[in-house]
Amino acid sequence: MIKHVNTRAEYDEAVKSGKVLVDFWATWCGPCMMMGEKIEKELLPSMGDLTVVKVDVDQAPELAAEFGIMSIPAMFCYKNGAKTAAFVGVTDVSEIRGALED
């Protein structure tokens, strides 16, 4: 499942339970597009219980600033509300999967 969020309240609600990958990205960012495709075609099909939360840094600049996003793509992994890992740049899907698995 993919959710798009723009506010802190939406973000908090989206990451509070289950396995969640937050993807800070932008439409003009080539590496973001590449990572988004990897997430959709490789990660999501192999992790049926995963929620991907997309935060467009141009649509939600305050949220990106609050989390200190300086480079994109930037991804945070959460399990039941606890942040377990962070990645910046194009990242191998197996690294992300490892941070999300039990």
N, C-alpha and C positions, 0 to 999 in steps of 0.2 A: 504494500500500500504506500502511496506517495501523498503527502500532505504539504501544502504551501502555507507558510505562516509569515506574518508581518509584525506581530506585536509580542511583547514579553509574556503576556497572559496566554496567547496561543502557543508560544514556545513551551512554557512551563506545563501546560496541559498535554502537549504532544509527547514530552519526554518523561512523564511521570511514571509510566509503567511499560513493561515489556522491553523488547530489544529495539533500539532506535538509533538510526544514523542521521545526524544533522549535517546537511550539505550547504555551506555558505558558498554562493556562486553568483555569476552575472551572465547575461545573455551575450555580451561582447567578448567573453573570456574563452579562448580556444581550449586551454587545458580543462576548464570547467565543463565544456561540452563533451570532451573526451571522457572525463571522469563520470559525468552523468550517464553517458552511454554504457560504460562499464558497470555502473551500479544497476541500471535498469536491465541489462541483458545478461550479466554474469552473477551479480550478488542477489538481487531480489528473487530470481527463479530458484536459487539454491537455499534460500532462507525464507520459507513461507511465513514465518512469524515476525518478520522484520518490517518496521515502519520507517520510511525515509521521509525526513522532514527537510523541505527545501526552503532556504532563506535567500531570496534575491537581494544582494547587498545594495542595489540601486533602489529597490522598492522599500527596503527596511534598513536605511543607513544607521538609525539609532540603535537598532538591535545588533547590527554588526559592530558598531563602536563599543557597545556595552560588553561584548565578548572579546574585544581587543583584536578583531580580525584586521590584519594588515596585508595579508596575501591570500589569494584565492586560487583554486578551490581550497577551502578549509573544512575539515570534517571532524565532528565529535561523535564518539560512540557512547551510548547510555544503556545501562541495564537497570530496569526498575528504578529510574530516577537518578542513579549514580553514574557520573561520568567515568568511563573506564579507559578512554584513549582519545588522542587527538592526532590528526594527520594534516599536513599542508602539502599541496601540490598533487600531481598525479601519483596515486598510490596503488600498489598491487592489491587486487581484491582479496587475496588470501590473507594479507595483513589485517584488513578491515574485518574479515570474517573471524579471524582469530581473536580479535578484541571483543567481538560480540557473542561468541559461543560460550557455553557454560563450561 
